[in-house]
Amino acid sequence: MKRSNHSNWPKLALQWGVLAALVFFLSGLAAKIFPKLTASDPEAWCPFGGLQAMATWLSRGSLPCSMSSAQILMGIVMAAAVVLFGKLFCAYLCPLGTVEDLLSKARRASGLRGLELREGSVADSFARLIKYVLLFWVFYATMSSSELLCHKFDPYYAVATGFKGEIVLWMSIVCLLLLLAGGFFVKRFFCRYICPLGAAANTFRFWIPFLLLALVWWLLSVIGLAMPWWILLAAICLIGYLLEILYRKPKFQLLHVIQDDDNCTHRCYNCRTSCPYNIDVPGSGGVVTHVDCMLCGECIAACPNQALSFGVVTKPIDNRFGRFIPALVAILLTVLGVVLGGSFEVPTIDEKWGIEEGMELRTLKVENLTSVHCYGSSMAFKGKMEHVKGVHGVKTYAGSHTVVLTYDPAVTNEEKLLEALYDPSHFRVNSPDPTEYKKLKIQTIRTEHMPNKTDLNYLGLQMRLSGKKVFGIESEYDCPLIVRVYSDPAEELNEEWFREIVEKKVLAMPVHGGGVKETPVDFTFVRLEKGVGSIGIADYLERMFDGFSAEFNGRYPSGDTTVVRKRVEVYEGKPQYIYEFEDQNYEKPIIRRVMPFLSNHLSREEGVIGVYLALNKSLKPSIQIRFAAPMTAARIWELVQQEKWTITYAKDDVREVDAKMKFNKEGTVYNY
């Protein structure tokens, strides 16, 4: 059998280029070389996420997760590319498709024989249904909740995040195994049978029925017979599936693979065996219009007689130029999507409330609010602003961390709104020894461009890296921002030092295991206030400590009825005790986050009155468990040592979870 000497290098170059770019950005190398780049989003330019974002925006008026106009434009560009040119994304840009191509090559190199479901067979038709079921499920769940369901099982997302993203582990592992094992034995197995983006792309290839369905649904709503959006979604998925298995040949595509019948021998079938979908190229009537065709060019490269070429409609193009066209179109469309996606921004949410006729409202735009970074944080921000008097609307842009507030100037003003936006915070730079210091020095500086709670943490870390004996900082809203710095009374901190620390452009933080994590910062130093104050060490430690307190209710008999009463009331007047664990590490934020689990676990036990995270009499961080008989210290030690904690999430939802922290030695007991 005569073989072709041509290679399909335009496709290979683009596939490997995309993989290299993903590794470059997702590994953090890009951020190290270009410090101004922020942490890479694994789905920053994902067209499938963009399609879900656009559908959710149309149905709910909000964007899911951290989606933005960038993803929406990539989704629109991909849809347009499928309609006009075919599934170029699947052939040239999708990393999962590249992996499947590599797996097929690995199988052929190993000498193993592949498997194939005969096209049109019952097994093939049934297997193709899977991706349409997933397509409906993904869009329905995302459009209902404004959270991307595909995160739960997408193998690319799981690998790109190191299995640390918003995944369901077993789903991700199953899909990854299907990708690897299926792709090894069956060419493009995942793309053909599992990938919901493949189902969406095939549906777009039959774009006329798709538009007709949407038009009918819209007309019904106009005449008062509106149907839920999910019915349209189900109809699109069903019609797309039926057309794929019954018709298979969409029309009205500009770019095709074209066969020169005079040069084709109709004997070698190199084109069919090299095709990722085993399309019968010689039997396609001169123009390949099969729904599975991706214009990947493998058949053209494999033909020994140059009987195949790319062409526009039915007119072939010389292979000296034509073999570059699909790859170039894929690149140009991607660049177009990137450029257009960066030229405007769609709001993540746009909510209004309490607006009455006659109100003359204004808007306030606030940028660089990094706490607003997704749909969930946008809704949390909206919930906060709903309680601010005079605010009647919130519009957020998660991509650029920008918010726009609609407010009544007769009730509030910009200064009050900025104050309501700001969350005063504190940060422990170092831990002073209470036995060494009676008092600490207080100096006050003024800064700008620090709207986020995390900004104070970054400034505190810069001070920690300086080696100076600075123990803590705290902020208070004003314009410019007030930042109080607590330090060793003997430490000389002048205005030049403060300016240098505040205006460092990069926080270079050493990380565990070696290396440095660089975080761009852009704060402005305004001035050092005159005068130096002081604070007692006990007051300072209390001020800096993030405590926790939980006291419990319980059911106790009262005559012939059962009532809910606070345990502090039930045990009032009875001997009470404190079981205390002391550890300097308890001042770390992670302990504060664990305390609700510990208190929930202990609250089930009779005699446990409360659980606290506080400074003890020695001013050391401690976990304190308040109890009375019948509870005993021995029983408390037994409970906290359990490998599984019993957590009550709701009345009918009680779960056993892994213990959230370890206690290495027994605590001490003293009278309450």
GIUR-V721934 format. One record per residue. N is the residue number from 1. OMEGA is omega in whole degrees, 0 to 359 (NA if undefined). D_LAST is the distance of its C-alpha to the last C-alpha in Angstrom with 2 decimals. Layout:
# GIUR-V721934
n=[N	N]
omega=[OMEGA	OMEGA]
d_last=[D_LAST	D_LAST]
This chain:
# GIUR-V721934
n=[1	2	3	4	5	6	7	8	9	10	11	12	13	14	15	16	17	18	19	20	21	22	23	24	25	26	27	28	29	30	31	32	33	34	35	36	37	38	39	40	41	42	43	44	45	46	47	48	49	50	51	52	53	54	55	56	57	58	59	60	61	62	63	64	65	66	67	68	69	70	71	72	73	74	75	76	77	78	79	80	81	82	83	84	85	86	87	88	89	90	91	92	93	94	95	96	97	98	99	100	101	102	103	104	105	106	107	108	109	110	111	112	113	114	115	116	117	118	119	120	121	122	123	124	125	126	127	128	129	130	131	132	133	134	135	136	137	138	139	140	141	142	143	144	145	146	147	148	149	150	151	152	153	154	155	156	157	158	159	160	161	162	163	164	165	166	167	168	169	170	171	172	173	174	175	176	177	178	179	180	181	182	183	184	185	186	187	188	189	190	191	192	193	194	195	196	197	198	199	200	201	202	203	204	205	206	207	208	209	210	211	212	213	214	215	216	217	218	219	220	221	222	223	224	225	226	227	228	229	230	231	232	233	234	235	236	237	238	239	240	241	242	243	244	245	246	247	248	249	250	251	252	253	254	255	256	257	258	259	260	261	262	263	264	265	266	267	268	269	270	271	272	273	274	275	276	277	278	279	280	281	282	283	284	285	286	287	288	289	290	291	292	293	294	295	296	297	298	299	300	301	302	303	304	305	306	307	308	309	310	311	312	313	314	315	316	317	318	319	320	321	322	323	324	325	326	327	328	329	330	331	332	333	334	335	336	337	338	339	340	341	342	343	344	345	346	347	348	349	350	351	352	353	354	355	356	357	358	359	360	361	362	363	364	365	366	367	368	369	370	371	372	373	374	375	376	377	378	379	380	381	382	383	384	385	386	387	388	389	390	391	392	393	394	395	396	397	398	399	400	401	402	403	404	405	406	407	408	409	410	411	412	413	414	415	416	417	418	419	420	421	422	423	424	425	426	427	428	429	430	431	432	433	434	435	436	437	438	439	440	441	442	443	444	445	446	447	448	449	450	451	452	453	454	455	456	457	458	459	460	461	462	463	464	465	466	467	468	469	470	471	472	473	474	475	476	477	478	479	480	481	482	483	484	485	486	487	488	489	490	491	492	493	494	495	496	497	498	499	500	501	502	503	504	505	506	507	508	509	510	511	512	513	514	515	516	517	518	519	520	521	522	523	524	525	526	527	528	529	530	531	532	533	534	535	536	537	538	539	540	541	542	543	544	545	546	547	548	549	550	551	552	553	554	555	556	557	558	559	560	561	562	563	564	565	566	567	568	569	570	571	572	573	574	575	576	577	578	579	580	581	582	583	584	585	586	587	588	589	590	591	592	593	594	595	596	597	598	599	600	601	602	603	604	605	606	607	608	609	610	611	612	613	614	615	616	617	618	619	620	621	622	623	624	625	626	627	628	629	630	631	632	633	634	635	636	637	638	639	640	641	642	643	644	645	646	647	648	649	650	651	652	653	654	655	656	657	658	659	660	661	662	663	664	665	666	667	668	669	670	671	672]
omega=[181	180	177	177	182	175	180	190	177	178	181	181	181	179	181	177	178	179	180	179	178	178	181	183	186	179	182	180	181	181	179	181	179	188	181	178	177	179	186	175	182	182	184	182	183	180	180	174	178	177	177	180	181	179	180	178	179	184	186	184	179	179	180	174	182	180	181	179	179	179	180	180	177	177	179	180	179	179	178	179	179	181	187	190	184	188	182	180	182	184	193	191	186	180	178	176	178	178	180	176	179	179	178	178	178	179	180	179	180	180	179	180	180	177	179	171	183	181	180	178	179	181	180	181	179	181	179	179	186	184	177	174	178	179	179	183	182	182	180	182	181	181	179	188	186	174	185	179	185	175	187	188	183	182	177	181	181	181	183	180	183	181	179	180	182	187	163	194	184	177	180	181	179	181	178	177	177	179	186	182	180	181	179	186	181	181	179	182	183	181	187	191	189	192	177	175	175	177	179	180	178	177	178	178	173	192	180	175	178	180	179	177	180	180	178	180	180	180	177	178	180	183	175	178	184	177	178	182	183	176	175	179	180	180	179	180	181	180	178	179	182	178	180	185	185	185	171	187	178	181	171	175	184	189	182	162	184	183	172	187	181	181	183	179	183	181	188	180	175	182	182	182	179	182	179	180	180	179	178	184	180	182	184	174	176	179	182	179	184	183	182	185	182	186	182	177	180	180	180	180	184	185	182	186	181	179	182	177	171	179	176	185	179	184	181	177	180	184	177	179	188	183	178	191	182	180	179	178	179	180	183	180	178	178	178	179	180	182	181	180	179	184	178	182	177	180	176	170	176	188	176	178	172	181	180	181	179	179	174	188	175	178	176	180	179	183	176	176	190	176	176	187	181	179	182	179	176	179	176	177	178	178	178	183	178	181	180	183	177	179	183	179	178	172	182	175	187	184	181	180	181	175	175	180	172	187	179	183	177	184	184	179	185	181	178	179	179	177	179	179	189	175	176	183	175	182	177	181	176	182	178	177	182	180	182	185	171	180	174	179	177	172	183	176	177	182	175	179	175	185	188	180	181	181	179	177	180	178	178	178	176	179	178	181	181	181	179	181	173	185	181	174	175	183	175	185	169	179	2	183	175	175	177	183	181	186	174	180	182	183	180	179	184	185	180	180	179	180	181	181	184	188	169	185	182	171	182	187	175	181	181	180	180	180	182	174	182	179	178	175	183	180	180	175	181	180	170	181	177	177	179	179	178	180	177	185	180	178	180	182	177	182	184	188	176	184	179	180	176	175	198	168	176	181	182	182	176	185	181	183	176	183	176	178	176	181	177	178	183	185	179	181	179	179	179	186	174	172	192	169	180	179	180	180	182	176	181	182	183	178	177	180	181	187	178	178	180	181	177	180	184	185	180	188	177	177	175	187	182	178	186	167	188	171	179	183	178	181	177	177	182	170	185	179	182	185	176	178	16	178	180	177	180	180	177	178	178	182	183	179	182	179	177	175	179	185	177	178	177	184	182	180	179	185	171	181	177	178	186	178	181	175	188	178	183	179	177	183	174	182	178	NA]
d_last=[91.60	91.89	88.64	87.90	87.45	85.34	81.58	79.15	77.66	76.82	74.34	72.97	72.60	70.65	68.41	67.58	67.19	64.56	62.66	62.85	61.62	58.63	57.71	58.24	55.90	53.23	52.87	51.98	55.23	56.40	53.33	53.79	57.45	56.98	53.58	53.92	53.71	50.35	48.83	51.37	50.94	52.39	53.95	55.00	58.59	58.26	60.94	59.32	56.09	58.39	60.11	56.79	55.69	58.96	58.83	55.25	56.20	59.23	57.34	53.99	54.72	52.03	51.98	49.89	47.36	48.65	52.30	54.60	58.29	58.89	58.19	59.97	63.11	63.08	62.90	65.78	67.82	67.34	68.42	71.47	72.30	72.24	74.53	77.00	76.90	74.88	71.67	71.78	68.00	67.86	70.70	70.00	66.44	63.99	62.17	61.85	65.62	66.19	64.07	66.05	69.33	68.22	67.25	70.69	72.35	70.26	71.36	75.00	74.76	73.40	76.36	74.31	75.71	73.75	73.13	74.20	73.89	77.33	77.29	77.79	76.80	74.39	71.77	72.21	72.08	68.98	67.18	68.00	66.17	62.80	62.69	63.52	60.75	58.35	59.89	59.26	55.69	54.79	56.29	55.00	51.38	51.55	53.29	50.86	47.63	48.80	47.32	49.73	49.84	52.16	49.30	47.97	50.99	53.31	54.10	55.06	51.77	49.80	51.73	51.79	48.00	47.54	46.09	43.17	44.36	43.74	45.23	44.93	45.38	47.51	49.74	50.31	51.13	53.52	55.31	55.53	57.06	59.48	60.46	61.04	62.45	64.32	65.70	66.94	69.04	69.89	70.99	68.63	66.79	63.61	65.63	67.99	65.62	61.96	61.65	61.01	62.42	65.61	65.72	65.29	68.02	70.41	69.77	70.65	73.88	74.85	74.05	76.65	75.22	71.76	72.94	74.80	71.67	69.70	72.60	72.82	69.09	69.37	72.49	70.82	67.97	70.59	72.37	69.21	68.66	65.63	64.00	60.58	60.69	59.67	63.01	64.85	62.68	63.44	67.14	67.34	65.74	68.00	71.20	70.36	69.94	73.17	75.17	73.90	74.98	78.10	79.61	78.21	80.45	79.17	81.72	81.96	80.48	82.14	81.63	82.75	83.95	87.73	90.10	93.66	95.43	98.45	96.45	94.23	95.57	93.48	93.23	90.53	87.49	85.58	84.18	82.69	81.20	79.68	78.18	74.40	75.08	78.46	80.24	83.94	85.21	88.97	88.66	87.10	90.44	90.53	87.28	83.87	81.87	79.52	76.00	74.50	76.55	74.39	77.30	75.89	79.43	79.17	82.26	84.23	83.35	84.30	87.70	90.54	93.12	91.21	91.73	88.35	87.05	84.73	86.46	86.06	86.76	89.77	91.05	90.18	89.26	90.57	88.01	88.41	86.43	85.13	82.74	80.63	80.36	77.33	75.23	76.27	75.56	72.07	71.41	72.86	70.91	67.64	68.36	69.24	65.93	63.98	65.92	65.73	62.07	61.25	63.41	61.22	57.81	56.89	53.68	50.84	49.96	51.72	49.86	50.67	49.12	49.57	52.96	55.21	58.90	59.85	56.88	57.98	55.48	55.10	53.61	51.50	51.70	48.88	49.53	47.56	44.45	43.52	40.54	43.31	44.89	45.41	45.61	41.88	40.86	43.68	42.36	38.82	40.45	42.43	39.32	37.82	41.12	41.51	38.75	40.55	42.74	46.42	46.30	48.62	49.13	48.02	50.34	49.02	50.91	48.74	51.39	51.52	47.94	49.49	48.48	50.61	49.03	51.12	50.11	51.44	52.34	52.35	48.58	47.33	48.78	48.61	46.23	43.64	44.11	43.63	40.41	39.21	40.20	38.25	34.62	33.11	31.31	30.15	30.73	29.30	32.46	31.00	27.67	27.70	26.19	23.66	24.91	28.47	28.33	27.22	28.96	30.84	34.15	34.66	38.06	39.12	41.79	43.53	44.49	46.27	46.59	42.89	42.24	39.86	36.20	37.25	39.67	36.96	35.79	39.40	39.75	36.59	38.01	41.27	39.48	37.67	41.07	42.56	40.68	39.70	36.31	35.14	31.41	31.11	33.01	32.31	34.77	35.43	38.32	41.48	45.05	45.23	41.65	39.22	37.58	35.35	35.37	32.74	34.19	34.52	35.93	38.82	39.76	42.95	42.99	46.14	47.63	49.84	46.95	45.01	48.18	48.86	45.38	45.21	48.75	48.71	50.24	48.63	45.15	46.05	42.87	43.13	42.05	40.83	43.86	46.10	47.74	46.82	45.80	47.53	46.28	48.59	47.05	48.88	46.91	48.60	47.67	48.60	47.60	45.20	44.02	44.82	42.20	39.18	35.65	32.46	28.71	25.86	24.41	20.82	22.28	24.53	21.99	19.89	23.25	24.37	21.35	21.62	18.18	17.42	15.21	15.76	14.33	16.52	18.97	20.35	23.11	22.39	25.21	26.07	29.33	32.06	30.62	27.96	26.01	23.62	20.37	17.19	14.51	12.05	14.74	15.39	12.02	11.55	11.47	10.53	7.99	5.41	4.57	5.57	9.29	10.92	14.66	16.13	19.73	21.95	23.73	20.86	22.34	25.44	26.33	26.80	23.09	22.47	25.22	23.78	20.30	21.73	23.14	20.03	18.03	21.16	21.43	17.93	18.11	20.75	18.53	17.40	13.67	12.77	11.28	11.55	12.69	12.76	15.07	14.12	14.68	12.12	12.35	15.67	16.91	17.40	17.30	14.66	13.95	10.35	10.08	7.43	8.74	9.64	12.96	15.65	14.15	13.84	13.31	17.11	17.73	15.72	17.80	20.83	20.30	20.01	22.97	25.24	28.36	28.47	25.79	26.32	26.49	27.28	29.59	30.85	31.05	34.05	33.27	30.85	31.55	30.80	30.55	30.31	26.87	26.39	24.73	24.45	21.71	23.57	21.14	18.04	14.65	12.22	9.17	6.44	3.77	0.00]
